[in-house]
Amino acid sequence: MAELNPLEVIEECIEKAKATTDSDLVAHILAETLATLQIDNSEDDALHMLGTAIAETARKDPGHGALLLAVWTQLEQQRQHP
């Protein structure tokens, strides 16, 4: 099995998430990506890598990144306050 490239995994996640307006689908995409990233990284590292990329996407492309950031923020809040 080929070694996982976190940057490629994150890039694919962001592109998939930007291609939809369905917040449930975006949440599913994010959850799958986090699970994939956690294969080779700790949960905290996976969350940090993905969160940083999402924040950067929202900053660079507010039109396509707004829903992604909103869903990510909601998931972070749920994680902090189960």
C-alpha positions in Angstrom: 0.0 0.0 0.0 1.3 3.4 -0.9 2.2 5.9 1.8 -0.6 8.4 2.6 0.1 12.0 1.5 -1.8 14.2 3.9 -1.7 17.2 1.6 -3.3 15.3 -1.3 -5.9 13.9 1.1 -6.8 17.4 2.3 -6.7 18.9 -1.2 -9.1 16.2 -2.4 -11.4 16.8 0.6 -11.6 20.5 0.0 -12.3 20.1 -3.7 -15.1 17.7 -3.0 -16.6 19.9 -0.3 -16.4 23.0 -2.5 -18.3 21.2 -5.2 -21.5 20.8 -3.2 -24.0 23.0 -1.2 -25.2 20.1 0.9 -24.0 20.6 4.4 -24.6 17.0 5.4 -22.4 15.8 2.5 -19.7 18.3 3.5 -19.8 16.9 7.1 -19.5 13.4 5.7 -16.5 14.4 3.5 -14.8 16.0 6.5 -15.4 13.0 8.7 -14.0 10.6 6.1 -11.0 12.8 5.6 -10.3 13.0 9.4 -10.5 9.2 9.6 -8.1 8.9 6.7 -5.6 11.4 8.2 -5.7 9.6 11.5 -4.3 6.5 9.9 -0.8 8.1 10.1 -1.4 11.0 12.5 -2.8 11.7 15.9 -6.3 13.0 16.2 -5.0 16.4 17.2 -2.6 16.6 14.3 -5.3 15.5 11.8 -7.7 18.2 13.2 -5.0 20.8 13.1 -4.0 20.0 9.5 -7.5 19.9 8.2 -8.6 23.0 10.1 -5.7 25.0 8.9 -6.4 24.1 5.3 -10.1 24.9 5.7 -9.4 28.3 7.2 -7.0 29.1 4.4 -9.6 28.0 1.8 -12.2 30.2 3.3 -9.8 33.1 3.4 -8.8 32.7 -0.3 -12.1 31.6 -1.7 -14.9 32.9 0.5 -17.6 32.0 -2.0 -16.8 28.3 -2.1 -15.2 28.1 1.3 -18.0 29.6 3.4 -20.1 26.4 3.7 -17.0 24.4 4.3 -15.9 26.7 7.1 -19.4 26.8 8.6 -19.7 23.0 8.7 -16.1 22.7 10.1 -16.9 25.2 12.9 -20.0 23.3 13.8 -18.1 20.0 13.9 -15.5 21.6 16.1 -18.1 22.9 18.5 -19.8 19.5 18.7 -16.4 17.9 19.4 -15.6 20.4 22.2 -19.1 20.2 23.8 -20.5 16.6 23.2 
